[in-house]
Amino acid sequence: MPDIPAAAATGPATVDRTPAYTADAVRTAEAPFLAEGRPLMRWAAEALAEIVARELDAAPGVVLVLAGAGDNGGDALYAAADLARRADRVDVVLVRDRVHRGALDAAVAAGARVVSASDVCVRLDEYVLVLDGILGIGRLADRRLRGSARALVESLLALAERPRVVAVDLPSGLDPDDGTADAAVLPADITVTFGALKAGLVRGRGPELAGLVHLVDLGLEPALRRTHPAVTTPIPVVRVPARHRL
């Protein structure tokens, strides 16, 4: 699969009236592409890695990847595989026993290290950037972080000076539809969201937690035009063009 050129990964933020969609609407738009076998996760991860790499160009150092059990964790781990060749070091914490195995294998093969949450919590000052891939838009009755994920986020929140944070699709713990969130959510400097702007990024606590939103085009627009957006609002968005379309 061709790499996304570096020039495509960043650009000026434009403030347009951008439609934002519910998680269900986005999943419905993705479904036919996934049924065709289009590698949406790999496309998303490549764009994510390029954006993070540009952050590292400005401030090199060690990257911490927080990876959850779902597709969001898979996105983060495939991005970790790309970043392992560019960062000083990439450490991965698996916050759930279940993991996207193919993405984890790719990350480890590329040189990323799997480390424990307890080990990381005592040396958080080593990291220049945190990639938050704990939770995405999957259906959850309760989006509050628990266990090691919550402990890590609370430890990061307690730092006097936090590393840069890049959220994968949306900050973990933020509701993708209404933007509600409890206290244990890691505010992002950048949120790289895939396919469509999620309604929760512009509602409730979304604007407070999302930072600058980068919207990666996965070719979902024709499908999304068949549904009504949850909200349309002016928001600064950096648009990442689709260089990968089949």
Contacts in CASP RR format, 6 or more apart in sequence:
PFRMAT RR
TARGET T0000
AUTHOR 0000-0000-0000
METHOD contacts of the structure
MODEL  1
MPDIPAAAATGPATVDRTPAYTADAVRTAEAPFLAEGRPLMRWAAEALAE
IVARELDAAPGVVLVLAGAGDNGGDALYAAADLARRADRVDVVLVRDRVH
RGALDAAVAAGARVVSASDVCVRLDEYVLVLDGILGIGRLADRRLRGSAR
ALVESLLALAERPRVVAVDLPSGLDPDDGTADAAVLPADITVTFGALKAG
LVRGRGPELAGLVHLVDLGLEPALRRTHPAVTTPIPVVRVPARHRL
1 39 0 8 1.000
1 42 0 8 1.000
1 43 0 8 1.000
1 46 0 8 1.000
1 244 0 8 1.000
2 243 0 8 1.000
2 244 0 8 1.000
3 46 0 8 1.000
3 50 0 8 1.000
4 46 0 8 1.000
4 47 0 8 1.000
4 50 0 8 1.000
4 240 0 8 1.000
4 243 0 8 1.000
4 244 0 8 1.000
5 243 0 8 1.000
6 50 0 8 1.000
6 53 0 8 1.000
6 54 0 8 1.000
8 50 0 8 1.000
8 240 0 8 1.000
8 241 0 8 1.000
8 243 0 8 1.000
9 47 0 8 1.000
9 50 0 8 1.000
9 51 0 8 1.000
9 53 0 8 1.000
9 54 0 8 1.000
9 240 0 8 1.000
10 51 0 8 1.000
10 54 0 8 1.000
10 214 0 8 1.000
10 238 0 8 1.000
10 240 0 8 1.000
11 238 0 8 1.000
11 239 0 8 1.000
12 238 0 8 1.000
13 212 0 8 1.000
13 236 0 8 1.000
13 237 0 8 1.000
13 238 0 8 1.000
14 236 0 8 1.000
14 237 0 8 1.000
14 238 0 8 1.000
14 239 0 8 1.000
15 234 0 8 1.000
15 235 0 8 1.000
15 236 0 8 1.000
15 237 0 8 1.000
16 234 0 8 1.000
16 237 0 8 1.000
17 232 0 8 1.000
17 233 0 8 1.000
17 234 0 8 1.000
18 197 0 8 1.000
18 215 0 8 1.000
18 232 0 8 1.000
18 233 0 8 1.000
18 234 0 8 1.000
18 235 0 8 1.000
18 237 0 8 1.000
19 196 0 8 1.000
19 197 0 8 1.000
19 224 0 8 1.000
19 229 0 8 1.000
19 231 0 8 1.000
19 232 0 8 1.000
20 196 0 8 1.000
20 197 0 8 1.000
20 198 0 8 1.000
20 199 0 8 1.000
20 200 0 8 1.000
20 201 0 8 1.000
20 202 0 8 1.000
20 203 0 8 1.000
20 229 0 8 1.000
20 230 0 8 1.000
20 231 0 8 1.000
20 232 0 8 1.000
20 233 0 8 1.000
20 235 0 8 1.000
21 29 0 8 1.000
21 196 0 8 1.000
21 197 0 8 1.000
21 198 0 8 1.000
21 199 0 8 1.000
21 224 0 8 1.000
21 227 0 8 1.000
21 229 0 8 1.000
21 230 0 8 1.000
22 176 0 8 1.000
22 177 0 8 1.000
22 198 0 8 1.000
22 199 0 8 1.000
22 230 0 8 1.000
23 137 0 8 1.000
23 138 0 8 1.000
23 139 0 8 1.000
23 176 0 8 1.000
23 177 0 8 1.000
23 198 0 8 1.000
25 196 0 8 1.000
25 224 0 8 1.000
25 227 0 8 1.000
25 229 0 8 1.000
25 230 0 8 1.000
26 137 0 8 1.000
26 195 0 8 1.000
26 196 0 8 1.000
26 198 0 8 1.000
26 220 0 8 1.000
26 224 0 8 1.000
27 137 0 8 1.000
27 138 0 8 1.000
28 223 0 8 1.000
28 227 0 8 1.000
29 195 0 8 1.000
29 196 0 8 1.000
29 220 0 8 1.000
29 223 0 8 1.000
29 224 0 8 1.000
29 227 0 8 1.000
30 40 0 8 1.000
30 195 0 8 1.000
30 218 0 8 1.000
30 220 0 8 1.000
32 223 0 8 1.000
33 40 0 8 1.000
33 218 0 8 1.000
33 219 0 8 1.000
33 220 0 8 1.000
34 40 0 8 1.000
38 246 0 8 1.000
40 194 0 8 1.000
40 218 0 8 1.000
41 71 0 8 1.000
41 74 0 8 1.000
41 75 0 8 1.000
41 78 0 8 1.000
41 103 0 8 1.000
42 78 0 8 1.000
43 216 0 8 1.000
43 218 0 8 1.000
43 242 0 8 1.000
43 244 0 8 1.000
44 75 0 8 1.000
44 169 0 8 1.000
44 194 0 8 1.000
44 195 0 8 1.000
44 216 0 8 1.000
44 218 0 8 1.000
45 74 0 8 1.000
45 75 0 8 1.000
45 76 0 8 1.000
45 77 0 8 1.000
45 78 0 8 1.000
45 79 0 8 1.000
45 81 0 8 1.000
45 82 0 8 1.000
45 103 0 8 1.000
46 78 0 8 1.000
46 79 0 8 1.000
46 82 0 8 1.000
46 244 0 8 1.000
47 192 0 8 1.000
47 194 0 8 1.000
47 214 0 8 1.000
47 216 0 8 1.000
47 240 0 8 1.000
48 75 0 8 1.000
48 76 0 8 1.000
48 79 0 8 1.000
48 131 0 8 1.000
48 166 0 8 1.000
48 168 0 8 1.000
48 192 0 8 1.000
48 216 0 8 1.000
49 78 0 8 1.000
49 79 0 8 1.000
49 81 0 8 1.000
49 82 0 8 1.000
49 83 0 8 1.000
50 82 0 8 1.000
51 166 0 8 1.000
51 190 0 8 1.000
51 192 0 8 1.000
51 214 0 8 1.000
51 240 0 8 1.000
52 63 0 8 1.000
52 79 0 8 1.000
52 83 0 8 1.000
52 129 0 8 1.000
52 131 0 8 1.000
52 166 0 8 1.000
53 82 0 8 1.000
53 83 0 8 1.000
53 86 0 8 1.000
55 129 0 8 1.000
55 164 0 8 1.000
55 166 0 8 1.000
55 190 0 8 1.000
56 63 0 8 1.000
56 83 0 8 1.000
56 86 0 8 1.000
56 87 0 8 1.000
56 128 0 8 1.000
56 129 0 8 1.000
59 128 0 8 1.000
59 129 0 8 1.000
59 164 0 8 1.000
60 87 0 8 1.000
60 88 0 8 1.000
60 128 0 8 1.000
61 87 0 8 1.000
61 88 0 8 1.000
61 89 0 8 1.000
61 127 0 8 1.000
61 128 0 8 1.000
61 129 0 8 1.000
62 87 0 8 1.000
62 88 0 8 1.000
62 89 0 8 1.000
62 90 0 8 1.000
62 91 0 8 1.000
62 126 0 8 1.000
62 127 0 8 1.000
62 128 0 8 1.000
63 80 0 8 1.000
63 83 0 8 1.000
63 87 0 8 1.000
63 89 0 8 1.000
63 90 0 8 1.000
63 91 0 8 1.000
63 127 0 8 1.000
63 128 0 8 1.000
63 129 0 8 1.000
63 130 0 8 1.000
63 131 0 8 1.000
64 91 0 8 1.000
64 93 0 8 1.000
64 120 0 8 1.000
64 124 0 8 1.000
64 127 0 8 1.000
64 129 0 8 1.000
64 130 0 8 1.000
64 131 0 8 1.000
64 163 0 8 1.000
65 76 0 8 1.000
65 77 0 8 1.000
65 79 0 8 1.000
65 80 0 8 1.000
65 83 0 8 1.000
65 90 0 8 1.000
65 91 0 8 1.000
65 92 0 8 1.000
65 93 0 8 1.000
65 107 0 8 1.000
65 112 0 8 1.000
65 130 0 8 1.000
65 131 0 8 1.000
65 133 0 8 1.000
66 76 0 8 1.000
66 93 0 8 1.000
66 95 0 8 1.000
66 130 0 8 1.000
66 131 0 8 1.000
66 132 0 8 1.000
66 133 0 8 1.000
66 134 0 8 1.000
66 149 0 8 1.000
66 152 0 8 1.000
66 172 0 8 1.000
67 73 0 8 1.000
67 74 0 8 1.000
67 76 0 8 1.000
67 77 0 8 1.000
67 80 0 8 1.000
67 92 0 8 1.000
67 93 0 8 1.000
67 94 0 8 1.000
67 95 0 8 1.000
67 99 0 8 1.000
67 100 0 8 1.000
67 104 0 8 1.000
67 133 0 8 1.000
67 134 0 8 1.000
68 74 0 8 1.000
68 76 0 8 1.000
68 94 0 8 1.000
68 95 0 8 1.000
68 96 0 8 1.000
68 99 0 8 1.000
68 133 0 8 1.000
68 134 0 8 1.000
68 135 0 8 1.000
68 149 0 8 1.000
69 95 0 8 1.000
69 96 0 8 1.000
69 97 0 8 1.000
69 98 0 8 1.000
69 99 0 8 1.000
69 100 0 8 1.000
70 98 0 8 1.000
70 100 0 8 1.000
70 136 0 8 1.000
70 138 0 8 1.000
71 100 0 8 1.000
71 136 0 8 1.000
71 138 0 8 1.000
72 133 0 8 1.000
72 134 0 8 1.000
72 135 0 8 1.000
72 136 0 8 1.000
72 137 0 8 1.000
72 138 0 8 1.000
72 168 0 8 1.000
72 169 0 8 1.000
72 172 0 8 1.000
73 99 0 8 1.000
73 100 0 8 1.000
73 103 0 8 1.000
73 133 0 8 1.000
73 134 0 8 1.000
73 168 0 8 1.000
74 99 0 8 1.000
74 100 0 8 1.000
74 103 0 8 1.000
74 104 0 8 1.000
75 103 0 8 1.000
75 133 0 8 1.000
75 168 0 8 1.000
75 169 0 8 1.000
75 194 0 8 1.000
76 103 0 8 1.000
76 131 0 8 1.000
76 132 0 8 1.000
76 133 0 8 1.000
76 168 0 8 1.000
77 92 0 8 1.000
77 99 0 8 1.000
77 100 0 8 1.000
77 102 0 8 1.000
77 103 0 8 1.000
77 104 0 8 1.000
77 106 0 8 1.000
77 107 0 8 1.000
77 112 0 8 1.000
78 103 0 8 1.000
78 106 0 8 1.000
78 107 0 8 1.000
79 131 0 8 1.000
79 168 0 8 1.000
80 90 0 8 1.000
80 92 0 8 1.000
80 107 0 8 1.000
80 110 0 8 1.000
80 112 0 8 1.000
80 131 0 8 1.000
81 103 0 8 1.000
81 106 0 8 1.000
81 107 0 8 1.000
81 109 0 8 1.000
81 110 0 8 1.000
81 112 0 8 1.000
82 110 0 8 1.000
83 90 0 8 1.000
83 112 0 8 1.000
83 131 0 8 1.000
84 90 0 8 1.000
84 107 0 8 1.000
84 110 0 8 1.000
84 111 0 8 1.000
84 112 0 8 1.000
85 110 0 8 1.000
89 113 0 8 1.000
90 107 0 8 1.000
90 111 0 8 1.000
90 112 0 8 1.000
90 113 0 8 1.000
91 112 0 8 1.000
91 113 0 8 1.000
91 114 0 8 1.000
91 115 0 8 1.000
91 120 0 8 1.000
91 127 0 8 1.000
92 104 0 8 1.000
92 107 0 8 1.000
92 112 0 8 1.000
92 113 0 8 1.000
92 114 0 8 1.000
92 115 0 8 1.000
93 114 0 8 1.000
93 115 0 8 1.000
93 116 0 8 1.000
93 117 0 8 1.000
93 120 0 8 1.000
93 148 0 8 1.000
93 152 0 8 1.000
94 104 0 8 1.000
94 114 0 8 1.000
95 117 0 8 1.000
95 134 0 8 1.000
95 147 0 8 1.000
95 148 0 8 1.000
95 149 0 8 1.000
95 152 0 8 1.000
96 149 0 8 1.000
104 114 0 8 1.000
108 114 0 8 1.000
117 148 0 8 1.000
117 151 0 8 1.000
117 152 0 8 1.000
118 148 0 8 1.000
120 152 0 8 1.000
121 151 0 8 1.000
121 152 0 8 1.000
121 155 0 8 1.000
124 155 0 8 1.000
124 156 0 8 1.000
124 159 0 8 1.000
124 163 0 8 1.000
125 159 0 8 1.000
127 163 0 8 1.000
128 163 0 8 1.000
128 164 0 8 1.000
129 163 0 8 1.000
129 164 0 8 1.000
129 165 0 8 1.000
129 166 0 8 1.000
130 156 0 8 1.000
130 162 0 8 1.000
130 163 0 8 1.000
130 164 0 8 1.000
130 165 0 8 1.000
130 166 0 8 1.000
130 186 0 8 1.000
131 166 0 8 1.000
131 168 0 8 1.000
132 165 0 8 1.000
132 166 0 8 1.000
132 167 0 8 1.000
132 168 0 8 1.000
132 171 0 8 1.000
132 172 0 8 1.000
132 186 0 8 1.000
132 188 0 8 1.000
133 167 0 8 1.000
133 168 0 8 1.000
133 169 0 8 1.000
133 172 0 8 1.000
134 145 0 8 1.000
134 149 0 8 1.000
134 153 0 8 1.000
134 172 0 8 1.000
134 173 0 8 1.000
135 143 0 8 1.000
135 145 0 8 1.000
135 172 0 8 1.000
135 173 0 8 1.000
136 168 0 8 1.000
136 169 0 8 1.000
136 170 0 8 1.000
136 172 0 8 1.000
136 176 0 8 1.000
137 169 0 8 1.000
137 170 0 8 1.000
137 176 0 8 1.000
137 198 0 8 1.000
138 176 0 8 1.000
143 173 0 8 1.000
143 174 0 8 1.000
143 175 0 8 1.000
143 181 0 8 1.000
144 150 0 8 1.000
144 173 0 8 1.000
144 182 0 8 1.000
144 184 0 8 1.000
145 153 0 8 1.000
145 172 0 8 1.000
145 173 0 8 1.000
145 184 0 8 1.000
145 185 0 8 1.000
149 172 0 8 1.000
150 184 0 8 1.000
153 172 0 8 1.000
153 184 0 8 1.000
153 185 0 8 1.000
153 186 0 8 1.000
154 184 0 8 1.000
156 162 0 8 1.000
156 163 0 8 1.000
156 165 0 8 1.000
156 186 0 8 1.000
157 184 0 8 1.000
157 186 0 8 1.000
164 189 0 8 1.000
164 190 0 8 1.000
165 186 0 8 1.000
165 187 0 8 1.000
165 188 0 8 1.000
165 189 0 8 1.000
165 190 0 8 1.000
166 188 0 8 1.000
166 189 0 8 1.000
166 190 0 8 1.000
166 191 0 8 1.000
166 192 0 8 1.000
167 186 0 8 1.000
167 188 0 8 1.000
167 190 0 8 1.000
167 191 0 8 1.000
167 192 0 8 1.000
167 210 0 8 1.000
168 192 0 8 1.000
169 191 0 8 1.000
169 192 0 8 1.000
169 193 0 8 1.000
169 194 0 8 1.000
169 198 0 8 1.000
170 176 0 8 1.000
170 191 0 8 1.000
170 193 0 8 1.000
170 198 0 8 1.000
170 200 0 8 1.000
170 201 0 8 1.000
170 210 0 8 1.000
171 181 0 8 1.000
171 185 0 8 1.000
171 186 0 8 1.000
171 187 0 8 1.000
171 188 0 8 1.000
171 191 0 8 1.000
171 206 0 8 1.000
171 209 0 8 1.000
171 210 0 8 1.000
172 185 0 8 1.000
172 186 0 8 1.000
173 181 0 8 1.000
173 182 0 8 1.000
173 184 0 8 1.000
173 185 0 8 1.000
174 180 0 8 1.000
174 181 0 8 1.000
174 185 0 8 1.000
174 200 0 8 1.000
174 201 0 8 1.000
174 205 0 8 1.000
174 206 0 8 1.000
174 209 0 8 1.000
174 210 0 8 1.000
175 181 0 8 1.000
175 200 0 8 1.000
176 198 0 8 1.000
176 199 0 8 1.000
176 200 0 8 1.000
176 201 0 8 1.000
177 198 0 8 1.000
177 199 0 8 1.000
177 200 0 8 1.000
177 203 0 8 1.000
177 230 0 8 1.000
178 199 0 8 1.000
178 200 0 8 1.000
178 203 0 8 1.000
178 204 0 8 1.000
179 199 0 8 1.000
179 200 0 8 1.000
179 201 0 8 1.000
179 203 0 8 1.000
179 204 0 8 1.000
179 205 0 8 1.000
179 206 0 8 1.000
180 204 0 8 1.000
180 205 0 8 1.000
181 205 0 8 1.000
181 206 0 8 1.000
181 209 0 8 1.000
185 205 0 8 1.000
185 209 0 8 1.000
187 208 0 8 1.000
187 209 0 8 1.000
187 211 0 8 1.000
188 209 0 8 1.000
188 210 0 8 1.000
188 211 0 8 1.000
189 211 0 8 1.000
189 212 0 8 1.000
190 211 0 8 1.000
190 212 0 8 1.000
190 213 0 8 1.000
190 214 0 8 1.000
191 201 0 8 1.000
191 210 0 8 1.000
191 211 0 8 1.000
191 212 0 8 1.000
191 213 0 8 1.000
191 214 0 8 1.000
192 214 0 8 1.000
192 216 0 8 1.000
192 240 0 8 1.000
193 201 0 8 1.000
193 213 0 8 1.000
193 214 0 8 1.000
193 215 0 8 1.000
193 216 0 8 1.000
194 216 0 8 1.000
194 218 0 8 1.000
195 215 0 8 1.000
195 216 0 8 1.000
195 217 0 8 1.000
195 218 0 8 1.000
195 219 0 8 1.000
195 220 0 8 1.000
196 215 0 8 1.000
196 220 0 8 1.000
196 224 0 8 1.000
197 213 0 8 1.000
197 215 0 8 1.000
197 235 0 8 1.000
197 237 0 8 1.000
199 229 0 8 1.000
199 230 0 8 1.000
199 231 0 8 1.000
200 206 0 8 1.000
201 207 0 8 1.000
201 210 0 8 1.000
201 213 0 8 1.000
201 235 0 8 1.000
202 231 0 8 1.000
202 233 0 8 1.000
202 235 0 8 1.000
203 231 0 8 1.000
207 235 0 8 1.000
212 236 0 8 1.000
212 238 0 8 1.000
213 235 0 8 1.000
213 236 0 8 1.000
213 237 0 8 1.000
213 238 0 8 1.000
214 237 0 8 1.000
214 238 0 8 1.000
214 239 0 8 1.000
214 240 0 8 1.000
215 237 0 8 1.000
215 238 0 8 1.000
215 239 0 8 1.000
215 240 0 8 1.000
216 240 0 8 1.000
216 242 0 8 1.000
217 239 0 8 1.000
217 240 0 8 1.000
217 241 0 8 1.000
217 242 0 8 1.000
218 242 0 8 1.000
219 242 0 8 1.000
219 245 0 8 1.000
END
